[in-house]
């Protein structure tokens, strides 16, 4: 049962990330090509029973970022990535635990937290998404 719940949550998470990023127009692709500046962010995930973490690792485009994944990460988990242009920073941890899962994700840029979220429950899917600092 736990595996079924985890698989369902992971599928929803991946679809949500892909849909959320692809909901913009062709204009975003043109801006993404024109803005070649890079920026660095650090993702951090803490909590209990985290089964997987998916995140934008820097490949792809703003409209179709390459989503990287880590299974059964050792917590606390951190990863620093270099993103380009208007690509948003995004990290999505997923946890399932009959006793109750608890997860927190955080995105930092130049030492400043630009997004932090917490989720609790039998199945917890927490997600952090931050706008590119290049845009503003």
C-alpha positions as a Markdown table, in Angstrom:
| # | Residue | x | y | z |
|---|---|---|---|---|
| 1 | Unk | 0.0 | 0.0 | 0.0 |
| 2 | Unk | 2.8 | 2.4 | 0.9 |
| 3 | Unk | 4.5 | 1.8 | -2.4 |
| 4 | Unk | 1.2 | 2.5 | -4.3 |
| 5 | Unk | 0.7 | 5.8 | -2.4 |
| 6 | Unk | 4.3 | 6.8 | -3.0 |
| 7 | Unk | 4.0 | 6.0 | -6.8 |
| 8 | Unk | 0.8 | 8.0 | -7.1 |
| 9 | Unk | 2.2 | 11.0 | -5.2 |
| 10 | Unk | 5.4 | 10.9 | -7.3 |
| 11 | Unk | 3.4 | 10.9 | -10.5 |
| 12 | Unk | 1.3 | 13.9 | -9.4 |
| 13 | Unk | 4.4 | 15.8 | -8.4 |
| 14 | Unk | 6.1 | 15.2 | -11.8 |
| 15 | Unk | 3.0 | 16.2 | -13.7 |
| 16 | Unk | 2.6 | 19.3 | -11.5 |
| 17 | Unk | 6.1 | 20.5 | -12.1 |
| 18 | Unk | 5.9 | 19.9 | -15.8 |
| 19 | Unk | 2.5 | 21.5 | -16.2 |
| 20 | Unk | 3.4 | 24.5 | -14.0 |
| 21 | Unk | 6.5 | 25.3 | -16.0 |
| 22 | Unk | 4.9 | 24.7 | -19.4 |
| 23 | Unk | 1.9 | 26.9 | -18.9 |
| 24 | Unk | 3.5 | 29.9 | -20.4 |
| 25 | Unk | 3.7 | 31.1 | -24.0 |
| 26 | Unk | 6.4 | 31.0 | -26.7 |
| 27 | Unk | 7.5 | 34.4 | -25.5 |
| 28 | Unk | 9.2 | 32.8 | -22.5 |
| 29 | Unk | 11.3 | 30.7 | -24.8 |
| 30 | Unk | 12.5 | 33.8 | -26.7 |
| 31 | Unk | 13.3 | 35.6 | -23.4 |
| 32 | Unk | 15.1 | 32.5 | -22.1 |
| 33 | Unk | 17.3 | 32.4 | -25.2 |
| 34 | Unk | 18.1 | 36.1 | -24.9 |
| 35 | Unk | 19.0 | 36.1 | -21.2 |
| 36 | Unk | 22.2 | 34.1 | -20.9 |
| 37 | Unk | 23.1 | 35.1 | -17.3 |
| 38 | Unk | 23.5 | 32.2 | -14.8 |
| 39 | Unk | 22.8 | 32.1 | -11.1 |
| 40 | Unk | 23.4 | 29.6 | -8.3 |
| 41 | Unk | 21.0 | 28.3 | -5.8 |
| 42 | Unk | 21.2 | 25.7 | -3.0 |
| 43 | Unk | 18.3 | 23.3 | -2.3 |
| 44 | Unk | 17.9 | 21.8 | 1.2 |
| 45 | Unk | 15.5 | 19.1 | 2.3 |
| 46 | Unk | 15.0 | 18.0 | 5.9 |
| 47 | Unk | 12.4 | 15.9 | 7.6 |
| 48 | Unk | 11.5 | 12.2 | 8.0 |
| 49 | Unk | 10.7 | 9.4 | 5.6 |
| 50 | Unk | 11.7 | 11.2 | 2.4 |
| 51 | Unk | 11.4 | 8.7 | -0.4 |
| 52 | Unk | 12.5 | 10.9 | -3.3 |
| 53 | Unk | 13.5 | 14.4 | -4.3 |
| 54 | Unk | 13.1 | 15.9 | -7.7 |
| 55 | Unk | 14.6 | 19.2 | -8.7 |
| 56 | Unk | 15.6 | 21.5 | -11.6 |
| 57 | Unk | 19.3 | 20.7 | -12.0 |
| 58 | Unk | 20.2 | 23.4 | -14.7 |
| 59 | Unk | 19.7 | 21.5 | -17.9 |
| 60 | Unk | 17.0 | 22.2 | -20.5 |
| 61 | Unk | 15.2 | 25.5 | -20.9 |
| 62 | Unk | 12.9 | 27.6 | -18.7 |
| 63 | Unk | 9.9 | 26.0 | -20.4 |
| 64 | Unk | 11.3 | 22.5 | -20.3 |
| 65 | Unk | 13.8 | 22.2 | -17.5 |
| 66 | Unk | 15.6 | 18.9 | -17.0 |
| 67 | Unk | 14.2 | 17.4 | -13.8 |
| 68 | Unk | 16.8 | 15.4 | -11.8 |
| 69 | Unk | 15.9 | 12.9 | -9.2 |
| 70 | Unk | 17.3 | 11.4 | -6.0 |
| 71 | Unk | 15.8 | 8.2 | -4.4 |
| 72 | Unk | 16.0 | 7.5 | -0.7 |
| 73 | Unk | 18.3 | 10.6 | 0.1 |
| 74 | Unk | 20.3 | 10.8 | 3.3 |
| 75 | Unk | 18.8 | 13.7 | 5.3 |
| 76 | Unk | 19.5 | 16.6 | 5.6 |
| 77 | Unk | 20.0 | 16.7 | 1.8 |
| 78 | Unk | 21.6 | 19.7 | 0.1 |
| 79 | Unk | 22.5 | 20.3 | -3.6 |
| 80 | Unk | 23.9 | 23.4 | -5.2 |
| 81 | Unk | 23.1 | 23.9 | -8.9 |
| 82 | Unk | 23.7 | 26.6 | -11.5 |
| 83 | Unk | 20.6 | 27.6 | -13.4 |
| 84 | Unk | 20.4 | 29.9 | -16.5 |
| 85 | Unk | 18.3 | 32.8 | -17.5 |
| 86 | Unk | 14.7 | 32.8 | -16.3 |
| 87 | Unk | 14.6 | 29.2 | -15.4 |
| 88 | Unk | 12.9 | 28.9 | -12.0 |
| 89 | Unk | 14.6 | 27.1 | -9.1 |
| 90 | Unk | 12.4 | 24.2 | -8.0 |
| 91 | Unk | 12.7 | 21.3 | -5.6 |
| 92 | Unk | 10.0 | 18.7 | -4.7 |
| 93 | Unk | 10.5 | 16.2 | -1.9 |
| 94 | Unk | 8.0 | 13.4 | -1.5 |
| 95 | Unk | 7.5 | 11.3 | 1.7 |
| 96 | Unk | 5.1 | 8.6 | 2.8 |
| 97 | Unk | 4.9 | 7.2 | 6.3 |
| 98 | Unk | 2.0 | 5.5 | 8.2 |
| 99 | Unk | 3.3 | 7.2 | 11.3 |
| 100 | Unk | 3.1 | 10.6 | 9.6 |
| 101 | Unk | 5.8 | 12.2 | 7.4 |
| 102 | Unk | 7.3 | 15.6 | 7.8 |
| 103 | Unk | 9.3 | 17.4 | 5.2 |
| 104 | Unk | 10.7 | 20.9 | 4.7 |
| 105 | Unk | 12.3 | 22.3 | 1.6 |
| 106 | Unk | 14.3 | 25.4 | 1.2 |
| 107 | Unk | 15.9 | 27.3 | -1.7 |
| 108 | Unk | 18.7 | 29.8 | -1.0 |
| 109 | Unk | 20.4 | 32.3 | -3.3 |
| 110 | Unk | 23.5 | 34.2 | -2.1 |
| 111 | Unk | 22.8 | 33.2 | 1.5 |
| 112 | Unk | 19.2 | 34.5 | 1.4 |
| 113 | Unk | 16.2 | 32.1 | 1.7 |
| 114 | Unk | 14.0 | 32.8 | -1.4 |
| 115 | Unk | 11.5 | 30.0 | -0.7 |
| 116 | Unk | 10.7 | 27.6 | 2.2 |
| 117 | Unk | 7.8 | 25.2 | 2.6 |
| 118 | Unk | 6.8 | 22.5 | 5.0 |
| 119 | Unk | 4.4 | 19.6 | 4.6 |
| 120 | Unk | 3.1 | 16.9 | 7.1 |
| 121 | Unk | 0.8 | 13.9 | 6.9 |
| 122 | Unk | 0.6 | 10.3 | 5.9 |
| 123 | Unk | 1.8 | 11.3 | 2.4 |
| 124 | Unk | 3.6 | 14.6 | 2.2 |
| 125 | Unk | 4.7 | 16.3 | -1.0 |
| 126 | Unk | 6.3 | 19.6 | -0.2 |
| 127 | Unk | 7.5 | 21.9 | -3.0 |
| 128 | Unk | 9.6 | 25.0 | -3.2 |
| 129 | Unk | 9.6 | 27.1 | -6.4 |
| 130 | Unk | 11.4 | 30.4 | -6.7 |
| 131 | Unk | 11.5 | 32.9 | -9.5 |
| 132 | Unk | 14.8 | 33.4 | -11.2 |
| 133 | Unk | 16.7 | 36.3 | -9.6 |
| 134 | Unk | 17.9 | 37.2 | -13.1 |
| 135 | Unk | 14.4 | 38.5 | -13.8 |
| 136 | Unk | 14.2 | 41.1 | -11.2 |
